[in-house]
Amino acid sequence: MTDQIASITLRADVSDLKTASNELDKLGQAAAGAVDKADDLNSVFRAGAESAKQGSEGLKKQQNALKGLLENIDPVTKALNRLDEQQESLRKFQAKGFLDTDTFQAYNKILDDTRLKLTDTGEAAARAQTELAATQAAEKQSTALKNLLGSIDPTIRAFNSLDEQHAQLVAHFEAGRINGRYGQLGWTPLYYLNQHFDRKILMKVFRYADVGLVTPLRDGMNLVAKEYVAAQDPADPGVLVLSQFAGAANELTSALIVNPYDRDDVANALNRALTMPLTERLSRHADMMETIRKNDINHWQARFIQDLRDIAPQSHEGNLQKKIATFPKLA
């Protein structure tokens, strides 16, 4: 997920840099246009100089100075620190009569536009470069974290394996302790079997069990609970004791719902299940079987499709907004 976020951020940063580059290209074209206009203006100067017989060395200097001024309106390399100086020089040339009002305003507007574009482009480029640097730093951190997790993963798997082995040892120990304390000749309280059973055999075990104790500490074992109910003899069903944390508890409300962390609650439910009269067992089993038959795969499919149809379609603007990555502006 971190890689995807970093990837989206990088694409957005590159897009900002491309935008800034395009703006600079446009400014370069504007500067080239300014130079072309300077050449045209120089032609006008030459015509004026010919009419005045080009009798003054000072006039040539003025022409060269003005041409140099116009050629130096370069928003990429000369930048903002030259704009005020260039505009002041234009005003002087216009005051001396070398530039008419329209020509002066045209070149002055080029300088004003250049200042605005350089300011916007410079800020955008700076933001893009800052965000790109942040993205690259995040990528480095992500890579370092992946390497760290990669080195930890085998250790985690080893610990998980130890936890599973420890849980099995505890279960074996508890089963032995209970059987040793409460067992009698000809009767064993617990049969602890940690192995795989064929489904047909498992359904027989469910059917012959007077009580089904399904107590996950978090959501899970929902199918086991429903299989136990479905496997019962309708004429003499067993009782399901179900954890409140199992998702099936919301459907199988006729089961005895318990908090698996509450030992007394579970013990009382087991006692109630073992002593429950037949009429109550029949009623509870019938209710749960009706729910299981109703909520089959076909019902689930129809409800799923209907839920999809009930979702209001989003507008094109809403979809577009979700596809655009947004980033906080950096100071």
N, C-alpha and C positions, 0 to 999 in steps of 0.2 A: 504494500500500500504506500509505504514511504517512497519507494522508487517511482510509483505512478505520480504522486504529488510533486516529487522533485522533477519528473519529466515534464509535467504540465507547466510548472513554474518556469523551467528553462525555455520551453517553446514560447511562452508569453514574453520572456525577456528578450529572446532573439527577435521576436516580432517587433518589440519596442525599438530595438537597435536598427532593424530594417527601416522602420518608419522614420527614425532620426536620420538615417543615411539618405532616404528619399528626399527628406526636407533639405538636406545639405546639397543634394544634386540640383534641386529646384533653385536654391539660392545661387549656385554656381552658374546656372543658365541665366538667372537674372543679372548676375554680374557681367556675363558675356554680352548680354543685350546692352548693358550700360557702356561697355567698351565700344560696341558697334555704334551706339549713338554718339559716343565721343568722336569716333572717326567722321561721322556725318557732320558733327558740329565743327570739327577741324576743317572740313571742306568749306563750311560757311565762313570760317575765319580766313581761310586762304582767299576766298572771293573778296572778303572785305579788305584784306591786305592788298590785293591787286588793285582794287579801286582806290586805295590810299597810296598805291605805287610802292607798297612795302618799304616805306621810307624810314622805318624806325627799328633799330635793334631791340628796343624795349618791347615793341609789339610782338616780335618773335619769341622773346622770353615769356611774355604773357601767354602766348599760344602754347608754348611747350609746357609751361606750368599748369595751364588748364587741362591740356591733354593728359599730363601725368596724374593730375587730380582725378579725372574721370576714369582713367585706367586702374587707379588704385582703389576704386569702389569694389573691393573683393570681399564678400561676406565670409569667405572661408578662411583666408589667411590673414587678412588685415584686422578683422574682427571689430569689436565694439569700441576699443580705445582710439580708433582713428575716425569714427563717424562724426563726432562733434567738430573735430578739426576740419574735416572735408566740407561739412555743411557751412562752417564759417568762411571757408575759402570761396565756396559758391556764392555766398552773399556778397563778398567783396567783388567778384567778377561781375555779378549782376548789377552792383552799385556803379561800377565803372562803365556799364553799357555794353559789355561783351556778351551778355546773355539777356534775351528778352524774357518777359515775365512767364510766358508759357513754358519755355525751355527750362528756366530756373525751377519752376514748380514741378516739372516732370522729373528732373534729376533729384530735386529735394525729396520728392515722394519715394523715389527709389531708395534713398538713404533711410528714410523713415521706415519703409517696409522692411528693409534689410535689418534694421535694428530690432524690430519686433520679431522677425523670423529667427534671427540669431539668438535672441533671448529665449524664445520658446524651444528652439532646437537644442540649444546648449543645455537647458534645464532637462529636457526629455532625455538627451543622451546621458547626462549625469545620473538621472534616476535609473535609466536602463542599465548603466554600468554598475551602479551600486547594487541594484537588485540582482544582476547577473553574478556579482561577486558573492552576494548572500546565498544565491542558489548553489554556486560552486562549493561554498563552505558547507552548505547543508548536504550536498552530495558526498563530500568527503566524510562528514560525520555519519551519514547513512552507510557508506561503505565500511567505515570502521566498526559501526554497530553490527553490521552483517557478519563481518569477520569475527567479532567477539562472540556473537550468538552461535556462529558456526563452530567455534571452538568449545562453546559451552554445551551445545546440543548433545554430543555423545555422553557427557557427564549427566545431563538431565535424563536421558534415556536409561542410563545405568541406575540413577536414583529411583526412577519410576518402576523399574524392574524390581529393585529392592523393596519398594513400597508394596508392590503386588505380592511378593514373596512373604513380606512381613504380615500382610493382611491374611494370607492363606494360613500362615502359622498360628496367628491369633485365633482364626476360625477353628482350626483343628484343635487348638488348646482348649478353647471354650466348649466345643462339642464334647471333648473328652472329660472336661471338668464337670459339666452338667450331667452327662451320662454316669460318671463315676459317683456323683453325689445322689442323684435321684433315680438312677436305674434300678431295676429289680430283676430277679430271675424270670426269664420269659418276657421281659418288657424293656425296651430301650427307648428313652425319651426322644433322642435325636438320631437321625440317619444323615450324616454329613457326606454328600457324594459330590466331589469336585471333578466331574467328567462330562463328556458329551453323551446325550441320549437321542435315539431316533424319535422323530416327531410322534409316531404312532404310540410308542411306549410312553412318551411324555404326556400325551393326551389321556392315557389310562391312569397315569399317576394323578393328574388333575381330577379325573372323574372320581377316583376313590378317596380323595382328600376331603375331609369334612370341613376344613377351613383353608382358604387361600390367603396367606399373609404376604402381601406385596407392599413393601415399605421403603421405596427409594428415598434417599435424602434430598434429591432434586429430581426434576422432571425426567422420566424414563420408565421403562418396564410397562408402558401402557398396553402393548400388545399382549404381554403375559397376563395382565389382569383380565383382558377381554377373552383370551383363550381359556382361562380358568372358568369363567362364567359360561362360555359356550360349551365346554366339555361336561358340564354337570348333567345329572339325571333330572329331567324336568319333574319327575314324581318325588324325588328326594334330593334336592340340590344342597350343595354346601354353601358356606357363607364367605363372602369376600371381605377381607380387612385390607383397606387401601390407604396408602399415604396421602395426606392432603397436598403434598408437593408433586404428585404424579398428575400429568395433564388429564388422564382419564378420570380423575376425581370430579372434574367439571361435568362429565357425561354420566358416569356410573354413581349417581347420587344415592342410590339405594344400598350401596356398600356401606360398611362401617368405616367411616373416615377417621383417621387418627393422625396425631403428630408423632412421627417416628423418633423424635428426640425426647419425647415424654414416655418414660418407661412404664409408669403407672397407667397412662392412657392406653398404651398398646396391650398391657396385661389385662385391663378391664375389658377391652374389645375382644380379646381372645376368649376370655371367660364367657362373655355374652354370646359370642358366635357358637361356642361349643354347647351352650345350654339353650340356644334359641329354639322355640317351638317350630314344628313343621309348617304351620299356617303362615307364620311370619317369613320363614325361609322361602316358601313358595311365592309369596307376594313380592319379596325383594328380588328374587331371581327372575320372575316374570317381567318386572319393570326394567331390569338391566338388559334382558334379552330383547325387549322391544326397542330399546335405544340402540343396541348393537345392530339389529336387523335394519333399522331405519337409516343409521349412519354408515351405510356400506360404501364401497368404492364408487358406485354410480352416483350416490347422493353427494359424496365428496367432490366428484368431478363436476356435477351440475352446479354445486354451490361455488366452486372455484371459478368456473366460467362466468357465473352471474356476478360475482364480485369484481371480476375484470371488466365486465360490461358496465357496472355501476360507477366505475371511475370516470370522472368528467374529463373530456379531452382538453388538453392544454393548448393555449394559443401559440402561434409561431413565435411571438415575442418572448413568451415564457420559456419555450424550449431553447431559444437562442441565448437567453440570459443564463440558463443553466450550463451552457457549453463554454461560456466566456469565463476564463480564470481572472479573478480580481486579486489585487495585491495592495496592501496599505502603502500610502505614499511615505517615502523616507525623507526626513528633514535634511 
